[in-house]
Amino acid sequence: MMMKRMGALMLLALLTLVGEWYGRCYGCLEEERIGLLEIQSLIDPDGVSLTDWVDSSNCCEWPRIECDNTTRRVIQLFLSYARDFRLGDWVLNASLFQPFKELQSLDLGYNGLVGCMENE
């Protein structure tokens, strides 16, 4: 009886580890993927420059994004020239970037950015 219980616990531990490993190796965090899609809808609503950002699980493979190899968190966003210039001046809502807890570098150059609004 004790051996069966121990075997079941070992199997459960192994499945938990595999699940964590799989999530870290094959996709970005869900909250960051959703955050990126929100940014895309605001700065490129017509799909001019961020057309390669698709609603798939692994945003770490999308262009203009770099993730940490261990945590799979987004660490760099290269969004220069990403915003459709026909949208006019851009007043940034910085709260868009709250999901990105480990963001180290953010390039927003040449997007018509003229200021920031209070966080919403």
KERO-669680 format. One record per residue (C-alpha): x, y, z; residue number from 1. Coordinates in steps of 0.5 Angstrom, whole numbers, plus 500, padded with zeros to 3 digits. Layout:
> px_py_pz_num
> X_Y_Z_NUM .
...
//
This chain:
> px_py_pz_num
> 500_500_500_1 .
> 506_505_502_2 .
> 509_503_495_3 .
> 503_505_491_4 .
> 502_511_495_5 .
> 510_513_494_6 .
> 509_511_487_7 .
> 503_516_486_8 .
> 506_522_489_9 .
> 513_521_485_10 .
> 508_521_478_11 .
> 505_527_481_12 .
> 511_531_482_13 .
> 514_528_475_14 .
> 508_531_471_15 .
> 508_537_475_16 .
> 515_539_473_17 .
> 514_537_466_18 .
> 508_541_466_19 .
> 512_547_468_20 .
> 518_546_464_21 .
> 513_545_458_22 .
> 510_552_459_23 .
> 517_555_460_24 .
> 520_552_454_25 .
> 514_553_449_26 .
> 510_559_450_27 .
> 510_566_454_28 .
> 506_568_460_29 .
> 498_568_458_30 .
> 498_575_461_31 .
> 504_578_457_32 .
> 501_575_451_33 .
> 494_578_452_34 .
> 498_585_454_35 .
> 502_585_447_36 .
> 495_583_443_37 .
> 492_590_447_38 .
> 498_594_445_39 .
> 498_591_438_40 .
> 490_593_437_41 .
> 492_600_440_42 .
> 498_602_436_43 .
> 497_598_430_44 .
> 489_597_429_45 .
> 489_596_421_46 .
> 495_591_422_47 .
> 500_595_418_48 .
> 506_593_422_49 .
> 505_588_427_50 .
> 502_583_422_51 .
> 506_577_425_52 .
> 503_578_432_53 .
> 498_573_432_54 .
> 493_570_437_55 .
> 498_564_439_56 .
> 501_562_445_57 .
> 508_563_444_58 .
> 509_570_443_59 .
> 516_570_445_60 .
> 517_568_438_61 .
> 514_574_435_62 .
> 518_579_431_63 .
> 520_585_436_64 .
> 520_581_442_65 .
> 525_578_446_66 .
> 524_574_452_67 .
> 528_571_458_68 .
> 530_564_456_69 .
> 529_562_463_70 .
> 523_565_466_71 .
> 520_566_459_72 .
> 518_573_461_73 .
> 518_579_456_74 .
> 524_583_457_75 .
> 525_587_451_76 .
> 520_590_446_77 .
> 522_594_440_78 .
> 516_598_437_79 .
> 520_603_434_80 .
> 516_605_427_81 .
> 510_600_429_82 .
> 504_605_430_83 .
> 500_607_424_84 .
> 502_614_423_85 .
> 495_616_420_86 .
> 493_615_427_87 .
> 496_622_429_88 .
> 499_624_435_89 .
> 500_619_441_90 .
> 499_620_448_91 .
> 501_614_451_92 .
> 497_610_457_93 .
> 503_607_461_94 .
> 499_602_464_95 .
> 499_598_458_96 .
> 506_595_460_97 .
> 504_593_467_98 .
> 503_586_465_99 .
> 511_586_463_100 .
> 514_585_470_101 .
> 521_584_467_102 .
> 521_589_462_103 .
> 528_592_461_104 .
> 528_595_454_105 .
> 522_599_451_106 .
> 523_602_444_107 .
> 518_607_442_108 .
> 521_611_437_109 .
> 518_614_431_110 .
> 511_613_433_111 .
> 508_620_434_112 .
> 509_619_441_113 .
> 507_626_444_114 .
> 506_625_452_115 .
> 503_620_457_116 .
> 496_620_460_117 .
> 495_618_467_118 .
> 495_611_468_119 .
> 488_608_468_120 .
//
